[in-house]
């Protein structure tokens, strides 16, 4: 895929959307998990706080003592990360886990019975979540104010969060892979109509179909209709050009026939010189008319040259049958070495005129054999017409390829190779001459490229 590929653009956009969505989801889930763990830890500390308050009593001396300590064994493990502390006037009670340290809560004003939450620095510089409450304990001499504190190390919360993130990353990566595959499948299914449309256009260019199928999705249906209308307009223009060419040819036949008749009348009267001049003028007019009519028809046909596919073997066989009935053709052995599945990108009428002209020239100059073959080369396909005649003199090659040039001026071969050259030019092909393995001339027709026969 290239950078201009629609599939690549959609895939990149989908991948970006998936990454952003999963990153946002990962951050949100991590936040929710951390908040849930924090709330759970706060609830556990508040439960310990209530147990701690429930275990406080006043002894006989009127001092505050811990009659029933919380049962969590971490309170007895030095620096375990879970601590409690009770401070009152002249007394400080603390868990064994605090060892020789004390908790220093913020100096805020506490209301009786309300629970306050703080994050403070604890033993070893670790961050603690501290829960405290101010209570009044009845004594014989009145009520004693006490500050009850329970704290837990937040390291465990961070460890739980980090473990959750590690598991979440693996899960999100797997989800990203699944969503990527799903996106690719969605793109393949979504772009399938475009791929089918591209295939139909290729078949239309190759001449295998004349219209695009109108069962396309609604999004591309306007494009299909526009293309079909364009194809219809081209076909109408082609038929119109052919009709005009045929009408023009029919309209000029009568004046030319009249001119030829006048020349014959003058020749019978003894004015041979004037008759020859009229015949020359008529022949020149006829050749120019045929040339221009051929150009008009070829130019119209060339607008759909890429959509033509004419079976080559059928056309060559038909031409060989026709030429084989001529006086010279009866003496020639024709070899059609073209496979039955080969198609040439020409209109049938143009291909017939092109090969008919070349085979006619080959027949007139061949000694005993004419061969037609097809080859698919790296540079492109080519048609080769060979004979075993005398070959082509280099000086005559320029004449043969020249506009209106002919290899012979006396026969009935029409415009020689000029119209053949026009047909090849219209279809983007070229003609080259070389020595045939049969000993005569080899004419090679191939797709146009640098022309070695052109002179600077």
C-alpha positions in Angstrom: 0.0 0.0 0.0 1.2 3.5 -0.8 0.8 6.7 1.2 -2.2 7.6 -1.0 -3.9 4.3 -0.3 -7.5 4.7 1.1 -7.1 1.4 2.9 -3.9 2.6 4.6 -5.5 5.9 5.6 -8.5 4.2 7.1 -6.2 1.6 8.8 -4.0 4.4 10.3 -7.1 6.3 11.5 -8.6 3.2 13.0 -5.3 2.3 14.7 -5.0 5.9 16.1 -8.6 5.8 17.4 -8.0 2.4 19.0 -4.8 3.5 20.7 -6.4 6.7 22.0 -9.5 4.8 23.2 -7.5 2.1 24.9 -5.1 4.6 26.5 -8.0 6.6 27.8 -9.7 3.5 29.1 -6.5 2.3 30.7 -6.0 5.6 32.5 -9.6 5.6 33.6 -9.6 2.0 34.9 -6.3 2.7 36.8 -7.8 5.7 38.4 -11.0 3.8 39.3 -9.0 0.9 40.7 -6.8 3.2 42.8 -9.8 5.0 44.1 -11.5 1.7 44.9 -8.5 0.4 46.8 -8.1 3.7 48.6 -11.7 3.6 49.7 -11.4 0.0 50.8 -8.3 0.9 52.8 -10.1 3.9 54.4 -13.0 1.6 55.4 -10.6 -1.0 56.9 -8.8 1.7 58.9 -12.0 3.2 60.1 -13.0 -0.3 61.3 -9.7 -0.6 63.2 -10.4 2.9 64.6 -13.7 1.8 66.0 -12.2 -1.4 67.5 -9.5 0.8 69.0 -12.0 3.2 70.5 -14.0 0.3 71.8 -10.9 -1.1 73.6 -10.1 2.1 75.6 -10.8 2.2 79.3 -10.0 4.3 82.4 -8.1 2.5 85.1 -8.3 2.9 88.8 -5.8 5.7 88.8 -8.0 7.6 86.3 -5.6 7.0 83.4 -6.5 6.0 79.9 -5.4 2.4 79.1 -5.9 0.0 76.1 -7.9 -2.8 77.6 -8.5 -4.7 74.3 -6.1 -4.0 71.5 -7.1 -4.6 67.9 -6.5 -8.2 66.8 -4.7 -7.5 63.6 -1.2 -9.1 64.1 0.4 -6.4 62.0 -0.1 -4.0 64.9 2.4 -6.1 66.8 5.0 -6.4 64.0 7.6 -3.6 64.2 7.4 -1.1 61.3 4.8 -3.4 59.6 3.1 -0.4 57.9 0.0 -0.6 60.1 0.0 1.6 63.2 -2.3 3.0 65.9 -1.8 5.7 68.5 -3.9 7.3 71.2 -2.8 10.5 72.9 -4.5 12.3 75.7 -3.5 14.7 78.6 -0.3 13.3 80.0 -0.6 9.9 78.3 0.5 8.4 74.9 -0.5 4.9 73.9 0.8 3.3 70.6 1.1 0.0 68.8 4.2 -2.1 69.0 4.5 -1.7 65.2 5.5 2.0 65.8 8.5 0.8 67.8 10.1 4.1 69.1 8.4 6.5 66.7 5.3 8.5 67.0 2.7 9.7 64.5 2.5 13.4 63.9 -0.9 14.3 62.5 -1.7 17.8 61.2 -2.6 20.3 63.9 -6.2 20.8 62.8 -9.2 21.3 65.1 -11.1 18.1 65.5 -14.8 17.9 66.2 -16.0 15.2 68.5 -17.1 12.1 66.8 -16.0 13.2 63.3 -13.4 11.1 61.4 -10.6 13.0 59.6 -8.3 11.6 56.9 -4.8 12.8 56.2 -1.7 11.7 54.3 1.4 12.2 56.4 5.0 11.2 56.6 5.5 8.0 58.7 8.3 5.8 59.9 11.1 5.5 57.3 9.8 8.5 55.4 6.9 6.4 53.9 3.6 8.0 53.1 0.8 7.0 55.4 -3.0 7.3 55.1 -4.0 8.5 58.6 -7.5 8.2 60.1 -8.2 10.1 63.3 -11.0 10.9 65.6 -11.4 13.0 68.8 -13.3 11.3 71.6 -14.3 12.2 75.2 -13.9 9.3 77.6 -15.9 9.5 80.9 -13.8 9.5 84.1 -14.6 9.9 87.8 -13.3 13.4 87.6 -15.1 14.3 84.3 -14.5 13.6 80.7 -11.0 13.0 79.2 -10.3 14.2 75.7 -8.3 11.7 73.6 -7.1 11.7 70.0 -7.3 8.2 68.4 -5.2 7.5 65.3 -4.9 4.6 62.9 -2.5 4.7 60.0 -1.5 2.5 57.1 1.4 2.6 54.7 0.3 3.6 51.2 3.1 1.5 49.6 0.8 -1.5 49.4 -1.8 0.6 47.6 0.9 1.6 45.0 2.0 -2.0 44.7 -1.5 -3.1 44.1 -2.0 -0.4 41.5 1.2 -1.2 39.7 0.3 -4.9 39.6 -3.1 -4.0 38.3 -1.6 -1.8 35.6 0.8 -4.6 34.5 -2.1 -7.0 34.1 -4.2 -4.2 32.4 -1.5 -3.4 29.9 -1.4 -7.1 28.8 -5.2 -7.2 28.5 -5.4 -3.9 26.6 -2.6 -5.1 24.2 -4.6 -8.3 23.5 -7.7 -6.2 23.1 -5.8 -3.8 20.7 -4.7 -6.8 18.6 -8.2 -8.1 18.4 -9.7 -4.6 17.5 -6.9 -4.2 14.9 -7.9 -7.5 13.3 -11.5 -6.5 13.5 -10.8 -3.1 11.9 -8.8 -4.8 9.1 -11.7 -7.2 8.5 -14.1 -4.3 8.5 -12.0 -2.4 6.0 -11.7 -5.5 3.7 -15.5 -6.0 3.8 -16.2 -2.2 3.4 -13.8 -1.7 0.5 -14.8 -4.9 -1.3 -17.3 -3.0 -3.5 -14.4 -0.6 -4.6 -12.2 -3.5 -5.3 -15.0 -5.1 -7.4 -15.5 -1.7 -9.2 -11.8 -1.5 -9.9 -11.9 -5.0 -11.4 -14.9 -4.1 -13.6 -13.1 -0.9 -14.8 -10.1 -3.1 -15.7 -12.3 -5.5 -17.6 -13.9 -2.6 -19.4 -10.5 -1.2 -20.4 -9.5 -4.7 -21.6 -12.7 -4.9 -23.6 -14.2 -7.8 -21.6 -17.3 -5.8 -20.7 -19.1 -2.7 -22.0 -20.8 -1.4 -18.8 -20.2 -1.3 -15.1 -22.6 -3.4 -13.0 -25.2 -1.2 -11.4 -25.5 -3.3 -8.2 -23.0 -1.1 -6.4 -23.5 0.4 -2.9 -25.3 3.8 -2.7 -22.1 5.6 -1.9 -20.4 4.7 -5.2 -23.6 4.4 -7.4 -23.3 8.0 -8.7 -19.7 7.2 -9.9 -20.9 4.0 -11.6 -23.7 5.9 -13.4 -21.3 8.7 -14.5 -18.8 6.1 -15.9 -21.6 4.2 -17.7 -22.9 7.5 -19.2 -19.4 8.3 -20.4 -19.0 4.9 -22.0 -22.4 5.3 -23.8 -21.4 8.8 -25.0 -18.1 7.4 -26.4 -19.9 4.6 -28.2 -22.4 7.1 -29.7 -19.6 9.3 -30.8 -17.9 6.3 -32.4 -21.0 5.2 -34.3 -21.6 8.8 -35.4 -18.0 9.1 -36.8 -18.4 5.8 -38.6 -21.7 6.9 -40.1 -20.3 10.2 -41.2 -17.3 8.5 -42.8 -19.5 6.0 -44.6 -21.8 8.8 -45.8 -18.8 10.8 -47.1 -17.4 7.8 -48.9 -20.7 7.1 -50.6 -21.1 10.7 -51.6 -17.7 10.9 -53.2 -17.9 7.6 -55.1 -20.1 9.1 -57.9 -17.9 12.1 -58.7 -14.8 10.0 -58.8 -16.5 7.4 -61.0 -17.6 10.3 -63.3 -14.0 11.6 -63.4 -12.7 8.1 -64.3 -15.4 7.9 -67.1 -14.3 11.2 -68.5 -10.7 10.0 -68.6 -11.8 6.9 -70.5 -13.8 9.0 -73.0 -10.8 11.2 -73.7 -8.5 8.2 -74.1 -10.9 6.8 -76.8 -10.8 10.1 -78.5 -7.0 10.0 -78.7 -6.3 12.5 -75.8 -4.2 10.0 -73.9 -2.1 12.6 -72.2 -5.1 14.5 -70.8 -6.7 11.1 -69.8 -3.6 10.1 -67.9 -3.5 13.4 -66.1 -7.2 13.0 -65.1 -6.5 9.4 -63.9 -3.5 10.6 -61.9 -5.7 13.4 -60.3 -8.5 11.0 -59.6 -6.1 8.4 -58.1 -4.6 11.1 -55.9 -8.0 12.3 -54.8 -9.2 8.7 -54.1 -6.1 8.0 -52.0 -6.5 11.2 -50.0 -10.2 10.5 -49.4 -9.5 7.0 -48.3 -6.7 8.1 -46.0 -8.9 10.8 -44.4 -11.9 8.5 -44.0 -9.6 5.9 -42.4 -8.2 8.5 -40.1 -11.7 9.7 -39.0 -12.8 6.1 -38.3 -9.5 5.2 -36.6 -9.6 8.3 -34.4 -13.1 7.5 -33.2 -12.2 3.9 -32.6 -9.0 4.9 -30.7 -11.1 6.5 -28.0 -12.0 3.0 -26.8 -8.8 1.3 -27.9 -8.0 0.2 -24.3 -11.3 -1.6 -24.1 -10.9 -3.7 -27.2 -9.9 -7.4 -27.3 -10.2 -9.1 -30.7 -9.3 -12.8 -31.2 -6.2 -12.6 -33.3 -6.2 -16.1 -34.7 -9.7 -15.7 -36.1 -8.8 -12.5 -38.0 -5.6 -13.9 -39.4 -7.3 -17.1 -40.5 -10.0 -15.1 -42.3 -7.4 -13.0 -44.1 -5.4 -16.0 -45.1 -8.5 -17.6 -46.6 -9.2 -14.4 -48.6 -5.6 -14.0 -49.8 -5.3 -17.7 -50.6 -7.9 -17.2 -53.4 -5.8 -14.6 -55.2 -3.6 -15.5 -58.1 -0.4 -14.9 -56.1 -1.8 -16.3 -52.8 -2.6 -19.7 -54.4 1.2 -20.2 -54.6 2.0 -19.2 -51.0 2.1 -21.4 -48.0 0.6 -19.5 -45.0 1.5 -20.4 -41.4 -0.6 -19.0 -38.6 1.4 -19.7 -35.5 -1.0 -17.8 -33.2 -2.7 -19.6 -30.3 -6.5 -19.6 -30.1 -6.6 -17.7 -26.8 -4.6 -14.7 -28.0 -6.5 -11.4 -28.2 -5.1 -8.1 -29.7 -6.2 -4.7 -28.2 -7.7 -3.5 -31.5 -11.1 -3.1 -32.9 -11.9 -6.0 -35.2 -12.3 -3.7 -38.3 -9.1 -1.9 -37.6 -7.1 -5.1 -36.9 -8.5 -6.6 -40.1 -7.4 -3.6 -42.1 -4.0 -3.4 -40.4 -3.1 -7.1 -40.9 -4.8 -7.3 -44.3 -2.5 -4.6 -45.6 0.6 -6.2 -44.2 -0.3 -9.7 -45.3 -1.1 -8.4 -48.8 2.3 -6.8 -49.0 4.0 -10.0 -47.7 2.0 -12.1 -50.2 3.1 -9.9 -53.2 6.8 -10.1 -52.2 7.0 -13.6 -50.8 8.5 -16.5 -52.8 6.6 -19.3 -51.3 5.9 -18.8 -47.6 4.3 -16.2 -45.2 4.2 -16.7 -41.4 2.3 -14.8 -38.7 3.2 -15.3 -35.0 2.6 -13.7 -31.6 5.0 -13.4 -28.7 4.6 -12.1 -25.1 7.8 -10.4 -24.2 9.0 -8.5 -21.1 8.5 -5.2 -22.9 5.0 -6.2 -24.1 3.2 -8.3 -26.7 4.1 -8.2 -30.4 2.8 -9.5 -33.7 5.3 -10.7 -36.3 4.6 -11.0 -40.1 7.4 -12.7 -42.1 8.0 -13.8 -45.7 10.8 -15.4 -47.7 11.0 -12.8 -50.3 13.9 -10.5 -51.2 13.5 -8.4 -48.1 13.3 -4.6 -47.8 16.0 -2.3 -49.0 17.0 0.2 -46.3 16.3 3.0 -48.7 12.7 1.7 -49.3 12.1 1.4 -45.6 11.8 5.2 -45.3 9.4 5.3 -48.2 7.3 2.5 -46.7 7.0 4.3 -43.4 6.5 7.7 -44.8 3.0 9.3 -44.7 1.2 8.1 -47.8 4.2 6.0 -49.0 3.9 2.7 -50.8 6.3 -0.1 -51.7 4.8 -0.3 -55.1 3.1 2.3 -57.2 1.5 0.1 -59.7 -0.6 -2.5 -57.9 -4.0 -2.3 -56.3 -2.6 -2.3 -52.8 -4.3 1.0 -51.9 -2.3 3.3 -49.5 0.4 0.7 -48.7 1.6 0.9 -45.1 0.5 4.5 -44.5 -3.0 3.5 -43.1 -1.4 0.7 -41.2 0.9 3.2 -39.6 -2.1 5.5 -38.8 -3.9 2.6 -37.1 -0.8 1.7 -35.0 -0.3 5.3 -34.0 -3.9 5.6 -32.9 -3.6 2.5 -30.7 -0.2 3.4 -29.3 1.7 0.7 -31.2 4.6 0.9 -33.6 6.0 -1.0 -36.6 9.7 -2.1 -37.0 11.3 -3.8 -40.0 14.1 -6.4 -39.8 15.4 -9.5 -41.7 13.2 -12.6 -41.3 14.6 -16.0 -40.4 12.8 -17.1 -43.6 15.1 -14.9 -45.5 12.8 -12.1 -46.4 11.2 -9.2 -44.6 10.0 -9.3 -40.9 7.5 -6.7 -39.8 7.1 -6.5 -36.0 4.1 -4.8 -34.4 4.5 -3.9 -30.8 3.4 -1.4 -28.1 5.0 2.0 -28.7 8.3 2.9 -27.1 11.5 4.5 -28.2 11.6 4.2 -32.0 15.0 3.2 -33.3 13.9 3.9 -36.8 13.2 7.6 -36.1 16.0 9.9 -37.2 16.9 13.0 -35.2 
